[in-house]
Amino acid sequence: MLNTVCFFEIPGDDPEKLQGFYREMFDWSFKKVSEDFRYYSIQTESDTPKGGLTARQDEKHTPVFYVKVKSIEDAVGKAEGLGGHAQVPKRPVPGVGWYAVLLDPQGNRIGLWEDDANAG
């Protein structure tokens, strides 16, 4: 469904250790996505929204939610017209889709997600 929250991502300085907090707090479980990257999918009791736990990329890397859109290009253009701007430009998740991260006019991060099995 478009224009709904479809994913959330939580960064941590030590994501492996941080899993313990969320495991005890909410009974979430974690599955490592890749041996080459410190990223874990979060399994909750619900199928949506899906979640991920990752290594913090920089000091400004805070939790972000992703909204499913039809077109990232159109959504970024609309955001810019409303006073926002792209912080992370459109990037592929090969074979799954595309993402980008916006800053709203007050500096809050908003992720965008576009399904596309041909992304890459």
C-alpha distances in whole Angstrom, upper triangle without the diagonal:
4,7,6,9,9,12,16,19,23,26,29,33,33,30,32,34,31,29,32,31,27,28,31,29,26,27,24,25,25,25,27,25,28,31,32,29,29,25,24,21,21,20,20,20,16,14,11,11,14,17,20,23,25,29,29,29,31,32,30,27,25,22,19,15,13,10,7,9,10,13,15,18,17,15,19,21,19,20,23,24,23,25,23,24,23,24,23,23,20,21,20,19,21,19,16,15,16,16,18,19,20,23,22,25,27,26,23,21,17,16,13,11,11,11,14,17,19,19,23
4,6,9,9,12,15,19,22,25,29,32,33,30,32,34,31,30,33,32,28,30,32,30,27,29,26,27,26,27,28,25,28,32,32,29,29,25,25,22,22,22,22,22,19,16,13,13,15,17,20,23,25,28,28,28,30,31,28,25,24,21,18,14,11,8,5,5,7,10,12,15,13,12,15,17,15,16,19,20,19,22,20,20,19,21,21,20,17,19,19,18,21,19,16,14,14,14,15,17,17,20,19,22,24,23,21,19,15,13,11,10,9,10,14,17,19,18,22
4,7,9,12,14,17,21,23,27,30,32,29,31,33,30,29,32,30,27,29,31,29,26,28,25,27,26,27,28,26,29,32,32,29,28,25,25,22,22,22,22,22,19,17,14,13,15,17,19,23,24,27,26,26,28,28,25,23,21,19,15,12,9,6,5,6,8,11,11,14,13,10,13,15,13,13,17,18,16,19,17,18,17,19,19,19,17,19,19,19,22,21,18,16,15,14,14,15,15,17,16,19,20,20,17,16,12,11,9,10,10,12,16,19,21,20,23
4,6,9,12,15,18,21,25,28,29,26,29,30,27,26,29,27,24,26,28,25,23,24,22,24,23,24,26,24,27,31,31,28,27,23,22,19,19,19,18,19,15,14,10,9,12,14,17,20,22,25,25,26,27,27,24,22,20,17,14,10,8,5,6,8,11,14,14,17,16,13,16,18,16,16,20,21,19,21,19,20,19,20,20,20,19,20,20,19,22,22,18,16,16,14,15,15,16,17,17,20,21,20,17,15,12,11,10,10,12,13,17,20,22,21,24
4,6,8,11,14,18,21,25,26,23,25,26,23,22,25,23,20,22,24,22,19,21,19,20,20,21,23,21,24,28,28,24,23,20,19,16,15,16,15,17,13,12,8,7,9,11,14,17,19,22,21,22,24,24,21,19,17,13,10,7,6,4,6,10,13,15,14,18,17,14,16,19,18,17,20,22,20,21,18,19,18,19,18,19,18,19,19,18,21,21,17,15,15,13,14,14,14,16,16,19,20,19,15,13,10,9,9,9,12,13,17,19,22,20,23
4,7,11,14,17,21,24,25,21,24,25,22,21,24,23,19,21,24,22,19,20,17,18,18,18,20,18,21,25,25,22,21,18,16,13,13,14,13,15,12,10,6,5,6,9,11,15,17,20,21,22,24,25,22,19,17,14,11,8,6,6,6,10,13,15,14,18,18,15,17,21,20,19,22,24,22,24,21,21,19,19,18,19,17,17,17,15,18,17,14,13,13,12,14,14,16,18,18,22,22,21,18,15,12,10,9,8,10,11,14,16,19,18,20
4,7,10,13,17,20,21,18,20,22,19,17,21,20,16,18,21,19,17,18,15,16,15,16,17,15,18,22,22,19,18,14,13,10,10,12,12,14,12,10,7,5,5,5,8,11,13,17,17,18,20,21,19,16,14,11,9,6,5,7,8,12,15,16,15,19,20,17,18,21,21,19,22,25,23,24,20,20,18,18,16,18,16,16,16,14,17,17,13,13,13,11,13,13,15,17,18,22,22,20,16,13,11,9,9,8,11,12,15,17,20,18,20
4,7,10,13,17,18,15,17,19,16,15,18,17,14,16,19,17,15,17,14,15,14,15,16,15,18,21,21,18,16,13,12,10,9,12,12,15,13,12,10,7,6,5,6,9,11,14,14,16,18,18,16,13,11,7,6,4,6,9,11,15,18,19,17,21,21,18,19,22,22,20,22,25,23,23,20,20,18,17,16,18,17,17,17,15,19,19,16,15,15,12,13,12,14,16,17,20,20,18,14,11,10,9,11,11,14,15,19,20,23,20,22
4,7,10,14,14,12,14,16,13,13,16,15,13,15,18,17,15,17,14,14,13,14,14,13,16,19,18,15,13,10,10,9,9,12,13,17,16,15,13,10,9,6,5,6,7,10,10,12,14,15,14,10,9,6,5,6,8,12,14,17,20,21,18,22,23,20,20,23,23,21,23,26,25,24,20,20,18,16,15,17,17,16,16,15,18,20,17,16,15,12,13,12,14,16,17,21,20,17,14,11,11,9,12,12,16,17,20,21,23,20,21
4,7,10,11,9,12,13,10,10,13,12,10,14,16,14,14,16,13,14,12,14,14,15,17,19,19,15,12,10,10,10,10,13,14,17,17,17,15,13,11,8,6,5,6,9,8,11,13,13,12,9,7,5,7,9,12,15,18,21,24,24,22,25,26,23,22,26,26,23,25,28,27,26,22,21,19,17,16,19,20,19,19,18,21,23,20,19,18,16,16,14,16,17,19,22,20,18,15,12,13,12,15,16,20,21,23,24,26,24,24
4,7,9,7,11,12,9,11,14,13,12,15,18,17,17,18,15,16,14,15,14,15,16,17,17,13,10,9,10,12,12,16,17,21,21,20,19,17,15,11,8,6,5,5,5,8,10,10,10,7,6,6,9,12,14,18,20,23,26,26,23,25,27,24,23,27,27,24,26,29,28,26,23,22,19,16,16,19,20,18,19,18,21,23,21,21,19,16,16,14,17,17,20,23,21,18,15,13,14,14,17,18,21,23,25,26,27,24,24
4,5,5,9,9,7,9,12,11,12,14,16,16,17,18,16,16,14,16,15,16,17,17,17,13,10,10,11,14,14,17,18,22,23,23,22,19,17,14,11,7,6,5,5,9,10,10,11,9,9,9,12,15,18,21,24,27,30,29,26,29,31,28,27,31,31,28,29,32,31,29,26,25,23,19,19,22,23,22,22,21,24,26,24,24,23,20,20,18,20,20,23,25,23,20,18,16,18,17,21,22,25,26,28,29,30,27,27
4,6,9,9,8,11,13,13,14,17,18,18,20,21,19,18,16,18,16,18,18,18,17,14,11,12,14,16,17,20,22,25,26,26,25,23,21,17,14,11,9,6,5,9,9,9,12,10,11,12,15,19,21,25,27,30,33,32,29,31,33,31,29,33,33,30,31,35,33,31,28,26,24,21,20,24,25,23,24,23,26,28,27,26,25,22,22,20,22,22,25,27,25,22,20,19,21,20,24,24,28,29,31,31,32,29,28
4,6,5,6,9,11,11,13,15,16,17,18,19,17,16,14,15,14,16,16,16,16,13,9,11,12,15,15,19,20,24,25,25,25,23,21,17,14,10,9,7,8,11,13,13,15,13,14,14,17,20,22,26,28,31,34,34,31,33,35,33,32,35,36,33,34,37,36,34,31,29,27,24,23,26,27,25,25,23,26,28,27,27,26,24,24,23,25,25,28,30,28,25,23,21,23,22,25,26,29,30,31,31,33,30,29
4,5,5,6,9,10,10,12,14,15,16,16,14,13,10,12,11,13,14,14,14,11,8,8,8,11,12,15,17,21,22,22,21,20,17,13,10,7,6,6,8,12,14,15,16,13,13,13,15,18,20,23,25,28,31,31,28,31,33,31,30,34,34,31,33,36,35,33,30,28,26,23,22,25,25,23,23,21,23,25,24,24,24,21,22,21,24,24,27,30,28,25,22,20,21,20,23,23,26,26,28,28,30,27,26
4,6,6,8,10,11,11,14,15,16,15,13,12,9,11,10,13,14,13,14,12,8,9,9,12,12,15,17,21,22,22,23,21,18,15,12,9,9,9,12,15,17,18,20,17,17,16,19,21,23,26,28,31,34,34,31,34,36,34,33,37,37,35,36,40,38,37,33,32,29,27,25,28,28,25,25,23,25,26,25,26,26,24,25,24,27,28,30,33,31,28,26,24,25,23,26,25,28,28,30,30,31,29,28
4,5,6,8,10,10,12,13,15,15,14,13,12,14,13,16,17,17,18,16,12,13,12,15,14,16,18,21,23,24,24,23,20,17,14,11,11,11,13,16,18,18,20,17,17,17,20,22,24,28,30,33,36,36,34,37,38,35,35,39,39,36,38,41,39,38,34,33,31,28,27,30,30,28,28,26,28,30,28,29,29,27,27,26,28,29,31,34,31,29,26,24,26,25,28,28,31,31,33,33,35,32,31
4,5,5,7,9,10,11,12,13,12,12,11,13,14,16,18,18,19,16,12,12,11,13,12,15,16,19,21,22,21,20,18,14,12,9,10,10,12,15,17,16,18,15,14,13,16,18,21,25,27,30,33,33,31,34,36,33,32,36,36,33,35,38,36,35,31,30,28,26,25,28,28,27,27,24,27,29,27,27,27,24,25,23,26,26,28,31,28,25,23,21,22,22,25,25,28,29,31,31,33,31,30
4,5,5,6,9,10,10,10,8,8,7,10,11,14,16,17,18,16,12,11,9,11,9,11,13,16,18,19,19,18,16,12,11,8,10,12,14,17,19,19,20,17,16,15,17,18,21,24,26,29,32,33,31,34,36,33,32,36,36,33,36,39,37,36,32,32,30,27,26,29,28,27,26,23,26,27,25,26,26,24,25,24,27,27,29,32,30,27,25,23,23,22,25,24,27,27,30,30,32,30,30
4,6,5,6,8,10,9,9,9,10,13,14,18,19,20,21,19,15,15,13,14,12,13,14,17,19,21,21,20,18,16,14,12,14,15,17,20,22,22,23,20,19,17,20,21,24,27,29,33,36,36,34,38,39,36,36,40,39,36,39,42,40,39,35,35,33,30,29,32,32,30,30,27,30,31,29,30,30,28,29,27,30,30,32,35,32,30,27,25,26,25,28,28,31,31,33,33,36,33,33
4,5,5,6,8,9,9,11,12,15,17,19,22,22,24,21,17,16,14,15,13,14,14,17,19,21,21,19,18,15,14,12,14,15,16,20,21,20,21,19,17,15,18,20,23,26,28,31,35,36,33,37,38,34,34,38,37,35,37,40,37,36,33,33,31,29,28,31,32,30,30,28,31,32,29,30,30,27,28,26,28,28,29,32,30,27,25,23,24,24,27,27,31,31,33,34,36,34,34
4,5,5,6,7,6,8,10,13,15,18,20,21,23,20,16,15,12,12,9,11,10,13,15,17,17,16,15,12,12,10,13,15,16,20,21,21,21,18,16,14,16,17,20,23,25,28,32,33,31,34,35,32,32,36,35,32,35,38,35,35,32,31,30,28,27,30,29,28,28,25,28,29,26,27,27,25,26,24,26,27,28,31,29,26,23,22,22,22,24,24,27,28,30,31,33,31,32
4,6,6,5,5,6,8,12,15,17,20,21,23,21,17,16,13,13,10,10,10,12,15,17,18,17,16,13,13,12,15,17,19,22,24,24,24,22,19,17,19,20,22,25,27,30,33,35,33,36,38,34,35,39,38,35,38,41,39,38,35,35,33,31,30,32,32,30,30,27,29,29,27,28,29,27,28,27,29,30,31,34,32,30,27,25,25,24,27,26,29,29,31,31,34,32,33
4,6,6,8,10,12,16,18,21,24,24,27,24,21,19,16,16,13,13,12,14,17,19,20,20,19,17,17,15,18,20,21,25,26,26,26,24,21,19,22,22,25,27,29,33,36,38,36,39,40,37,37,41,40,38,40,43,40,40,37,37,35,33,32,35,35,33,33,30,33,33,31,32,32,30,31,30,32,32,33,36,33,31,28,27,27,27,29,29,32,32,35,35,38,36,36
4,6,8,11,13,17,20,22,25,26,28,25,21,20,17,17,13,13,12,13,16,18,18,18,17,15,16,15,18,20,21,24,25,24,24,22,19,17,19,20,23,25,27,31,34,36,34,37,38,35,35,39,38,35,38,40,37,37,34,34,33,31,31,34,33,32,32,30,32,33,30,31,31,29,29,28,29,29,30,33,30,29,25,25,25,25,27,28,31,31,34,34,37,35,36
4,5,9,12,16,18,21,24,25,27,24,21,19,16,15,11,10,8,10,12,15,15,15,14,13,14,14,18,20,21,25,26,25,25,22,19,17,18,18,21,23,25,28,32,33,32,35,36,33,34,37,36,33,36,39,36,36,33,34,32,30,30,32,32,31,30,28,30,31,28,28,29,27,28,27,28,29,29,32,30,29,25,24,24,23,26,25,28,28,31,32,35,33,34
4,7,10,14,17,19,22,24,26,24,21,19,15,14,10,9,7,9,12,14,16,16,15,14,15,15,18,21,22,26,28,27,27,24,22,19,21,20,22,25,26,30,33,34,33,37,38,35,35,39,38,36,39,41,39,39,36,36,34,32,31,34,33,32,31,28,30,30,27,29,29,28,29,28,30,31,32,35,33,31,28,26,26,25,27,26,29,29,31,31,34,33,34
4,7,10,13,16,19,21,23,20,17,15,12,10,7,6,5,8,10,12,13,13,12,10,11,11,15,18,20,23,25,25,25,22,19,17,18,17,19,22,23,27,30,31,30,34,35,32,32,36,35,33,36,38,36,36,33,33,31,29,28,30,29,28,27,24,26,26,24,25,26,24,26,25,28,29,30,33,31,29,26,24,23,22,24,23,26,25,28,28,31,29,30
4,7,10,13,16,17,20,18,15,13,9,8,6,5,7,10,12,13,15,15,12,11,11,11,14,17,19,22,25,26,26,22,21,18,19,19,20,23,24,28,30,32,30,34,35,32,33,37,36,34,37,40,38,38,35,34,32,30,28,30,29,27,26,23,25,25,22,24,25,24,26,26,29,30,31,35,33,31,28,25,25,23,25,23,26,25,27,26,29,28,28
4,7,9,12,14,16,14,12,10,6,6,5,6,9,12,14,14,15,15,12,10,9,8,11,14,17,20,22,24,24,20,19,17,18,18,19,22,23,26,29,30,28,32,33,31,31,35,35,33,36,38,37,37,33,32,30,28,26,28,27,24,23,20,21,22,20,22,23,22,24,24,27,28,30,34,32,30,27,24,23,21,23,22,24,23,25,24,27,25,25
4,6,9,11,14,12,11,8,5,5,7,8,11,14,16,15,16,16,12,11,9,10,11,14,17,20,23,25,25,21,21,19,19,19,20,23,23,26,28,29,28,31,33,31,31,35,35,33,36,39,38,37,34,33,30,28,25,27,26,23,21,18,19,19,18,20,22,21,23,24,27,29,31,35,34,31,28,25,24,22,23,21,23,22,23,22,24,23,23
4,6,7,10,9,8,6,4,6,9,11,15,18,19,18,19,18,14,12,10,9,10,12,16,17,21,23,24,20,20,19,19,20,20,23,23,27,29,29,27,30,33,31,31,34,35,33,35,38,37,37,33,32,28,26,24,25,24,21,19,16,17,18,17,19,21,20,22,23,26,28,31,34,34,30,28,25,24,22,23,21,23,22,23,21,23,22,21
4,7,9,8,8,6,5,6,10,12,16,19,19,17,18,17,13,12,9,10,10,13,16,17,21,23,23,20,20,18,19,19,18,21,21,24,26,26,24,27,30,28,28,32,32,31,33,36,35,35,31,29,26,24,21,23,21,18,16,12,13,14,14,16,17,17,20,21,24,27,29,33,33,29,27,23,23,20,20,18,20,19,19,18,20,18,17
4,5,5,7,7,8,10,14,16,19,23,23,21,22,21,17,15,12,12,11,13,16,17,20,23,24,20,21,20,21,21,21,24,24,26,28,27,26,28,31,30,29,33,34,32,34,37,37,36,33,30,27,25,22,23,21,18,16,13,13,15,15,17,18,18,21,22,26,28,31,34,34,31,29,25,25,22,22,20,22,20,20,19,20,18,17
4,6,7,9,10,13,16,18,22,25,26,24,25,24,20,18,15,14,13,13,17,17,21,24,25,22,23,22,23,24,24,27,27,30,31,31,29,31,34,33,32,36,37,35,37,40,40,39,35,33,29,27,24,25,24,21,19,16,16,18,19,21,22,22,24,25,28,31,34,37,36,33,31,27,27,25,26,24,25,24,24,22,23,22,20
4,7,9,12,14,18,20,24,27,28,26,26,25,21,19,16,15,12,12,15,15,19,22,23,20,22,22,22,24,24,27,27,29,30,30,27,30,33,31,30,34,35,34,35,38,38,37,33,31,27,25,22,23,22,19,17,15,15,18,18,20,20,20,22,23,27,29,32,35,35,31,29,26,26,23,24,23,24,24,23,22,22,20,18
4,6,9,12,15,18,21,25,25,23,23,22,19,16,12,11,9,9,12,12,16,19,20,16,18,18,19,20,20,24,24,26,28,27,25,27,30,29,28,31,33,31,32,35,35,34,30,28,24,22,19,20,20,17,16,13,15,17,17,18,18,18,19,20,23,25,28,32,31,28,26,22,23,20,21,20,22,22,22,21,22,19,18
4,7,10,13,16,19,23,23,22,22,21,17,14,10,8,6,6,9,11,14,17,18,15,16,16,17,19,19,23,24,27,29,28,26,28,31,29,28,32,33,30,32,35,35,33,30,28,24,22,19,21,21,18,18,15,17,20,19,20,20,18,20,20,23,25,28,31,30,26,24,21,22,19,21,21,23,23,24,23,24,22,20
4,7,10,13,16,20,20,19,18,17,13,11,7,6,4,7,10,12,15,17,18,14,15,14,15,16,16,20,21,23,26,25,23,26,29,26,26,30,30,28,30,33,33,32,28,26,23,21,18,20,19,17,16,13,15,17,16,17,17,16,17,18,21,23,26,29,28,25,23,19,19,17,19,18,20,20,21,21,22,20,19
4,6,9,13,16,17,16,16,15,11,9,6,5,6,9,13,15,18,20,20,16,16,14,15,16,16,20,20,24,26,26,24,28,30,27,27,31,32,29,32,35,34,33,29,28,25,23,21,23,22,19,18,15,17,18,16,18,18,17,19,19,23,24,27,30,29,26,24,20,20,18,19,18,20,20,21,21,23,21,21
4,6,10,13,13,12,12,12,8,6,4,6,9,12,15,17,20,22,21,18,17,14,15,14,15,17,18,21,24,24,23,26,28,26,26,30,30,28,31,34,33,32,29,28,25,23,21,23,21,19,18,14,16,17,15,16,17,16,19,19,22,24,26,30,29,26,23,20,19,17,18,16,18,18,19,19,22,20,20
4,6,10,11,10,11,10,7,5,5,7,10,14,16,18,21,22,22,18,17,14,14,14,15,17,18,22,25,26,24,28,29,27,27,31,31,29,31,34,33,33,29,28,26,24,23,25,23,22,20,17,20,20,17,19,20,18,20,20,23,24,26,30,29,26,23,20,19,17,19,17,20,19,22,22,24,23,23
4,7,8,8,10,10,8,7,9,11,14,17,20,22,25,26,25,22,20,17,17,16,17,19,19,23,26,27,26,30,31,28,30,33,33,31,34,36,35,35,32,31,29,28,26,27,26,24,23,20,21,21,18,20,22,21,23,23,26,27,29,32,31,29,26,23,22,20,21,19,21,20,23,22,26,24,25
4,5,7,9,9,8,8,11,12,16,20,21,24,26,27,26,23,20,17,17,16,17,19,19,23,26,28,27,31,31,29,30,33,32,31,34,36,34,35,31,32,30,29,27,29,27,26,25,22,24,24,21,22,23,22,24,24,26,27,28,32,31,29,25,23,22,20,21,20,22,22,24,24,28,27,28
4,7,9,10,10,12,14,16,20,23,25,28,30,30,29,26,24,20,20,18,19,20,21,25,27,29,29,33,33,30,32,35,34,33,36,38,36,37,34,34,32,32,30,32,30,29,28,25,27,26,23,24,26,25,27,27,29,30,31,34,33,31,28,26,24,23,24,22,24,23,26,26,30,29,30
4,6,7,8,11,14,16,20,24,25,27,30,30,29,25,23,19,19,16,17,17,18,21,24,26,26,30,30,27,29,32,31,30,33,35,33,34,31,32,30,30,28,30,28,27,26,23,25,24,21,22,23,22,25,24,26,28,28,32,31,30,26,24,22,20,21,19,21,20,23,23,27,26,28
4,6,6,10,13,16,19,23,25,27,29,30,28,25,23,19,18,15,15,15,15,19,21,23,23,27,27,25,27,30,29,28,32,33,32,33,30,30,28,28,26,27,25,24,23,20,22,20,17,18,20,20,22,23,25,27,27,31,31,29,26,23,21,19,19,17,18,17,20,20,23,23,25
3,5,8,12,15,18,22,23,25,27,28,26,23,20,17,15,12,12,12,12,16,18,21,21,24,24,22,24,27,26,25,28,30,28,29,27,27,25,25,24,25,23,22,21,19,21,20,16,17,18,17,20,20,22,24,24,27,27,26,22,20,17,16,16,14,16,15,18,19,23,22,24
4,7,10,13,16,20,21,22,25,25,23,20,18,14,12,9,9,10,11,14,17,19,19,23,23,20,22,25,24,23,26,28,26,27,24,24,23,23,21,22,21,20,20,18,20,20,16,16,17,15,17,17,19,21,21,25,25,23,19,17,15,13,13,12,15,14,18,19,22,21,23
4,7,11,14,17,19,20,23,24,22,19,17,14,12,10,10,11,12,16,18,20,19,23,24,21,22,26,25,24,27,29,28,28,25,25,23,22,20,22,20,19,18,15,18,17,14,14,16,14,17,17,19,21,22,26,26,24,20,18,15,13,14,12,14,14,17,18,21,19,21
4,7,10,14,15,17,20,21,19,16,14,11,10,9,10,12,14,17,20,21,20,23,25,22,23,26,26,24,27,29,28,28,24,24,22,20,19,21,19,18,18,15,18,18,15,15,16,14,16,16,18,20,21,25,24,22,19,16,14,12,14,13,16,16,19,19,22,20,21
4,6,10,12,14,17,18,17,14,13,10,10,10,11,14,16,19,22,22,20,24,25,23,23,27,27,25,27,30,29,28,25,24,21,19,17,20,19,17,16,14,17,18,15,16,16,14,16,15,18,20,22,26,25,22,19,16,15,13,15,14,17,17,19,20,22,20,20
4,7,9,12,15,16,16,12,11,9,11,12,14,17,19,22,25,25,23,26,28,25,25,29,29,26,28,32,30,29,26,25,22,20,18,21,20,19,18,16,19,20,18,18,18,16,17,16,19,21,23,26,25,22,19,16,16,15,17,17,20,20,22,23,25,22,22
4,6,9,12,13,14,10,11,10,11,13,15,18,20,23,26,25,23,25,28,25,24,28,29,26,28,31,30,29,25,24,21,18,16,19,19,17,17,15,18,20,18,18,18,16,16,16,19,20,23,26,25,21,19,16,17,15,17,17,20,21,22,23,24,21,21
4,6,9,11,12,9,11,11,13,16,18,21,23,26,28,28,25,27,29,27,26,29,30,27,29,32,31,29,26,24,21,18,17,20,20,18,19,17,20,22,21,21,20,18,18,17,20,20,23,26,25,21,20,17,18,17,20,20,23,24,25,26,27,24,22
4,6,7,9,6,8,10,12,15,17,21,23,25,28,27,24,26,28,26,24,28,28,25,26,30,29,27,23,22,19,16,15,18,19,18,19,18,21,24,22,22,20,17,17,15,17,18,21,23,22,18,17,14,16,16,19,20,23,25,26,27,28,25,24
4,7,8,6,9,12,13,16,17,21,23,25,27,26,22,24,27,24,22,26,27,24,24,28,27,25,22,20,17,13,12,16,17,16,18,17,20,23,22,21,19,16,15,14,16,17,20,22,21,17,17,14,16,15,18,19,22,24,25,26,27,23,22
4,5,5,9,12,14,17,19,22,25,26,29,27,24,25,28,25,23,26,27,24,24,28,27,24,21,19,17,13,13,17,19,18,20,20,24,27,25,24,21,18,17,15,16,16,19,21,19,16,16,14,17,17,20,21,25,27,28,29,30,26,25
4,6,8,12,14,18,20,23,26,28,31,29,26,27,29,26,24,27,28,24,25,28,27,24,21,20,18,14,15,19,21,21,23,23,27,30,28,27,24,21,19,16,17,16,19,20,18,15,14,14,17,18,21,23,27,29,31,32,33,29,28
4,6,10,11,15,17,20,23,24,28,26,23,24,26,23,21,24,24,21,21,24,23,20,17,16,15,11,13,16,19,19,22,22,26,28,26,25,22,18,16,13,13,12,15,16,14,11,11,10,13,15,18,20,24,26,28,30,31,27,27
4,7,9,12,14,18,20,22,25,24,21,23,25,22,20,23,24,20,21,25,23,21,18,16,15,11,12,15,17,17,19,19,23,25,23,21,19,16,14,11,13,12,15,18,16,12,11,9,12,12,16,18,21,24,25,27,28,24,24
4,6,10,13,16,19,21,25,24,21,23,25,21,20,23,23,20,21,25,23,21,18,17,16,13,13,17,19,19,21,20,24,26,23,22,20,16,15,12,13,12,14,17,15,12,10,8,11,12,15,17,21,23,26,28,29,26,26
4,7,10,14,17,19,23,23,20,23,24,20,20,23,23,20,22,25,23,21,18,18,16,14,14,18,18,18,20,19,23,24,21,20,18,15,14,12,13,13,15,18,16,13,10,8,9,10,14,15,19,21,24,26,27,24,25
4,7,10,13,16,19,19,16,19,20,17,16,20,19,16,19,22,20,19,15,15,14,12,12,15,16,16,17,17,21,22,19,17,16,12,11,9,10,11,12,16,15,12,9,6,6,6,10,12,16,18,21,23,25,22,23
4,7,10,13,16,17,15,18,19,15,16,19,18,16,19,21,19,19,16,16,15,14,14,16,16,16,17,16,20,21,18,16,14,11,11,9,11,12,13,16,16,14,10,8,6,6,8,10,14,16,19,21,23,21,22
4,7,9,13,13,11,15,15,12,13,17,16,14,17,20,18,19,15,15,14,14,13,14,13,14,14,14,17,18,15,12,11,8,9,8,10,12,13,17,17,15,12,9,6,4,5,6,10,12,15,18,20,17,19
4,6,10,11,10,14,13,10,12,15,14,13,16,18,17,18,15,15,14,15,15,15,14,15,16,15,19,19,15,13,12,10,10,10,11,13,13,17,18,17,14,11,8,6,5,6,9,11,15,18,20,18,20
4,7,9,9,13,12,10,13,15,15,14,18,19,19,20,17,17,16,17,16,16,13,14,14,14,17,16,13,10,10,9,11,12,13,16,16,20,21,20,17,15,11,9,6,5,6,8,12,15,17,15,18
4,6,6,10,9,7,10,12,12,12,15,17,17,19,16,16,15,17,16,15,12,14,15,15,18,17,14,11,10,10,11,12,13,16,16,19,21,20,18,16,12,10,7,6,6,8,11,15,16,15,18
4,7,9,8,8,11,13,13,14,17,18,18,20,18,18,17,19,18,16,13,15,15,16,18,17,14,11,11,12,13,15,16,19,19,22,24,23,21,19,15,13,10,8,6,8,10,14,15,14,17
4,5,5,6,9,10,11,12,14,16,17,19,16,15,14,17,15,13,10,13,13,15,17,17,14,11,9,10,11,13,14,17,18,20,23,22,21,18,15,13,9,8,6,9,10,14,14,13,16
4,5,5,6,8,10,10,12,14,15,16,14,12,10,13,12,9,7,10,11,13,16,16,14,10,8,7,7,10,10,14,15,18,20,19,18,15,12,10,7,7,6,10,11,15,15,13,15
4,6,5,6,9,10,11,12,14,16,13,12,10,13,12,9,8,11,13,16,18,19,17,13,10,10,9,12,12,15,16,18,21,20,19,17,14,13,10,11,10,13,14,17,16,14,16
4,6,5,6,9,10,11,12,14,13,12,12,15,15,13,11,15,16,19,21,21,19,15,13,13,12,13,13,15,15,17,21,20,19,18,15,14,11,12,11,14,15,19,19,17,19
4,5,5,6,9,10,11,12,10,10,10,13,13,12,11,14,16,18,21,21,19,15,12,11,10,11,10,12,12,14,17,17,16,14,11,11,8,10,10,14,16,19,20,18,20
4,5,5,6,9,10,11,8,7,7,10,11,9,9,13,16,18,21,22,20,16,13,11,8,9,7,10,11,13,16,15,14,13,11,10,9,11,12,16,17,21,21,18,20
4,5,5,6,9,10,9,8,9,13,14,12,12,16,18,21,23,25,23,19,16,14,12,13,11,13,12,14,17,17,17,16,14,14,12,15,15,18,19,23,23,20,22
4,5,5,6,9,9,9,11,14,16,14,14,18,20,23,25,26,24,20,17,16,14,13,11,12,11,12,16,16,16,15,13,14,12,15,15,19,21,24,24,22,24
4,5,5,6,5,6,8,12,13,13,14,17,20,22,25,26,24,20,17,15,12,11,8,9,7,9,12,12,12,12,10,12,11,14,15,19,21,25,25,23,24
4,5,5,5,5,8,11,13,13,14,18,21,24,26,28,26,22,19,16,13,12,9,9,9,9,13,13,14,14,13,14,14,17,18,22,23,27,27,24,25
4,6,7,9,12,15,17,16,17,21,24,26,29,30,28,24,21,19,17,16,12,13,11,10,14,15,16,17,16,17,16,19,20,24,25,29,29,26,28
4,6,9,12,15,17,17,19,22,25,27,30,31,29,25,22,20,17,15,12,11,9,8,11,13,14,15,14,16,16,19,20,24,26,30,30,28,29
4,7,11,13,16,16,18,22,25,27,30,32,29,26,22,20,16,14,11,9,7,5,9,10,12,13,13,16,16,20,22,25,27,31,31,28,30
4,7,9,12,13,15,18,22,23,27,28,26,23,19,16,13,11,7,6,4,5,8,8,9,10,10,12,13,17,19,22,24,28,28,25,26
4,6,9,10,12,15,19,21,24,26,24,21,17,14,11,9,6,5,7,8,11,9,11,10,10,12,12,16,17,21,23,26,26,23,24
4,6,6,9,12,15,18,21,23,21,18,14,11,7,6,4,6,9,11,13,11,11,9,9,10,10,13,15,19,20,23,23,19,20
4,6,10,12,15,17,20,23,21,18,15,11,8,6,5,6,10,12,13,10,10,8,9,10,11,14,17,20,21,24,24,20,20
4,7,8,12,14,17,20,18,15,11,9,5,5,7,9,13,15,16,13,13,10,10,9,10,12,14,17,18,21,20,17,17
4,6,10,13,15,18,17,14,10,8,5,7,8,11,14,17,19,16,16,13,12,10,10,12,13,16,16,19,18,14,14
4,7,10,12,15,13,10,6,5,4,8,10,14,16,19,21,18,18,14,13,10,9,9,10,12,13,15,14,11,11
4,7,9,12,11,9,6,5,6,10,13,16,19,22,23,21,19,16,15,12,10,10,10,12,12,14,13,9,9
4,6,8,8,6,4,6,9,12,16,19,22,25,26,24,22,19,17,13,12,10,10,10,9,10,9,6,5
4,6,6,5,6,7,11,14,17,21,23,27,28,25,23,19,17,14,12,10,10,10,9,9,10,6,6
4,6,7,8,11,14,17,21,24,27,30,31,28,27,23,21,17,16,13,12,11,9,8,7,5,4
4,6,9,12,16,19,23,26,28,32,33,31,28,25,22,19,17,13,12,9,7,5,5,5,6
4,7,10,14,17,20,24,26,29,30,28,25,22,19,16,14,10,9,6,6,5,7,6,8
4,7,11,14,17,20,22,26,27,25,23,19,17,13,11,7,6,4,4,6,7,5,8
4,7,11,14,17,19,23,24,22,20,17,14,10,8,6,5,7,7,9,10,7,8
4,7,10,14,16,19,21,18,16,13,11,7,5,5,6,9,10,13,13,10,12
4,7,10,13,16,18,15,14,10,9,6,5,7,9,12,14,16,17,13,14
4,7,10,13,14,11,10,7,6,4,6,9,12,15,17,20,20,17,18
4,6,10,11,9,8,6,5,6,8,11,14,17,20,23,23,20,21
4,7,7,5,5,5,6,9,11,15,17,21,23,26,27,23,24
4,5,5,5,7,7,10,12,16,19,22,25,28,29,26,27
4,6,8,10,11,14,16,20,22,26,28,32,32,29,30
4,6,9,11,15,17,21,24,27,30,33,34,31,32
4,6,9,13,15,19,22,26,28,31,32,28,29
4,7,10,13,17,20,23,26,29,30,27,28
4,7,10,13,17,20,22,25,26,23,24
4,7,10,13,17,19,22,24,21,22
4,7,10,13,16,19,20,17,18
4,7,10,13,16,17,15,17
4,7,10,13,14,12,14
4,6,10,11,10,13
4,7,9,8,12
4,5,5,9
4,6,9
4,6
4
